Amino acid sequence: MGTSIERARFKAYELVGKTIRLVELTQELIEPDWCQKGHIGYVLSGKQEINFDGEIIAFQEGDGILIPSGEDHKHMPPFPAEQSS
């Protein structure tokens, strides 16, 4: 199964209630709401920056990402450069 949202593409595979996705994000991706879901990821190429309640963490190619679920770990992509201060 594959699909796309504006500024992102992904393929998904589901088995026994679990889903794995291969996701390609662009720097223009704008997510207006905080995510409180848990995620496990791996950066295949490039880098992925994530905003953790105002602290931007950059993950590089080859980095694993583990984000627990819950309010204490809310996150979103960082704001686009033209919106950051």
C-alpha positions in Angstrom: 0.0 0.0 0.0 1.4 3.4 -0.8 0.0 6.9 -0.5 1.1 10.5 -0.1 0.2 13.6 1.9 1.3 17.1 0.9 5.1 17.3 1.2 5.5 13.6 2.2 5.2 10.1 0.6 5.1 6.8 2.3 4.5 3.1 1.7 2.9 1.0 4.4 2.7 -2.7 5.3 0.4 -4.0 8.0 0.4 -7.4 9.6 -1.4 -8.6 12.7 -2.4 -5.1 13.8 1.2 -3.6 13.4 2.2 -1.2 10.6 5.6 -0.4 9.3 6.1 2.6 7.0 8.8 3.8 4.7 8.4 7.6 4.8 10.0 10.3 2.7 9.6 13.8 4.1 10.5 17.2 2.6 11.7 20.2 4.4 8.5 22.0 3.4 6.3 19.6 5.5 4.1 21.6 7.8 2.4 19.8 10.7 0.2 22.2 12.6 -0.5 19.9 15.6 1.8 18.2 18.2 2.0 14.4 17.8 1.8 12.4 21.0 2.1 9.0 19.4 5.2 6.8 19.9 7.5 6.2 16.9 10.4 4.1 16.0 12.5 5.2 13.0 15.8 5.0 11.2 17.2 7.8 9.0 18.2 6.1 5.7 19.6 9.2 4.1 19.9 13.0 4.7 18.8 14.2 8.1 15.6 14.5 10.1 15.0 17.3 12.5 12.3 17.0 15.1 10.9 19.7 17.4 10.4 18.3 20.9 8.4 21.0 22.7 10.7 23.8 21.4 14.0 21.9 21.4 15.1 20.9 17.8 17.0 17.6 17.6 18.7 16.7 14.4 19.1 13.0 13.5 21.6 12.1 10.8 21.9 9.4 8.2 22.3 6.1 10.1 20.6 7.3 13.3 17.8 5.4 15.0 14.9 7.3 16.5 12.8 6.1 19.4 10.0 8.4 20.6 7.8 7.2 23.5 4.2 8.1 23.4 2.6 10.7 25.6 2.4 14.4 26.4 6.0 14.4 27.9 7.4 13.4 24.4 5.1 15.5 22.1 6.9 16.4 18.9 6.5 17.7 15.3 8.7 18.7 12.4 10.4 22.0 13.0 8.8 25.1 11.6 10.0 26.1 8.1 13.0 28.4 8.0 10.9 31.4 7.1 8.8 31.0 10.2 11.5 30.3 12.7 12.9 33.0 15.0 
